[in-house]
């Protein structure tokens, strides 16, 4: 099963990766990326693994914890997983620069 990122999820991923590179270093960024994509691969093997967040006649919106502090929200069909958005805990956001 293949997967795609929505525009929002792609932007969220890129922003977090750039922040990790600047603030936590290359090794942490690699660990985050590896964990995220290995989780997406696991979801591709069993798309119903995630927790149901919302259900409608058209689709079931699910979430799954990919990395400490990172939730993946997705929907799926028989052949495609669409990563709708990523949610990061506030503990990982950078401190304001006042």
N, C-alpha and C positions, 0 to 999 in steps of 0.2 A: 504494500500500500504506500502510496506517495503522500507527501505533505507539502503545503504551501503556507507562507506567512501572509497575513493581511498587511496592508500598508501600515496600519497602526502598530501591529506587533513587530514588524521589521524596524520601524523607527525606535520603538521601545528597546529592542534588542541592541541596536547600534549605539544608542545613548548609554545604556548600561555597560556595554563592552568598552566604550571609550572612557567612561568614568573609572571602571576597574583598572584599565591600563594606566591612567593618570594617577589614581589614588592608592591602588592596592598592588600594582605591578603586573608584569607579564605572566608570571606563574599563576596568580590568582585568576586572571582573565582566562587563561587556557583551561584551568580547572572548571570554571563556570561554564564555558562554552562546551567542553567535553560532557559535563553533567547534563546540560540542557539538551544537547542533541542525542545523547544516549537515552534520555527519558522520552524524547520524541520518537526514537526508534522503538522503544518498548510500547509506547502508545500505538504505534503503527502495527505492532504485532497483535495487540488486543485493545482496540479502540474503546471498548466499554469499561476499561479499567478505572477511568476517572469518576470522580464524584459528580452526580447530577446536580447542576446548579439551577437550570430552568428547562422545562420541557414544553414543547408545543407540537402541533400536528406536523409541522414542517421539519423540525430538527430537535435534537437534544443537546443542550449547551452543557459541557462538562469542564471540570477543572482537575488538575493533577499537580502535586508538588514536585518541581524539577530540581531545585537546588535550595538549600536553606534560605528562605526569604523570597523565593520566586515561584509563583503559581502560573501554570500554563492554562489558559482558557481556550477551549477548542470545540469544534463541531466536526462530525464525520459523516461520510456516505460510505457505500460499499467499497469505493476505490480511492477516496481522498480524505485526508485529515486537513482541516483548515484551522491554523493557529490564529485565533481571533485577537487575543491580546495577552500580554504578560503583566503580572502584578507583582511588584517588589515591596517588601516590607520597608517601613520608614526607617528602620535601623541602618539600612544601607545607603540612604541618601546622603549626599555631602552636606556638611554644615554650611550655613549661609556665610557669605564673605562680607560682613558689615564692618 
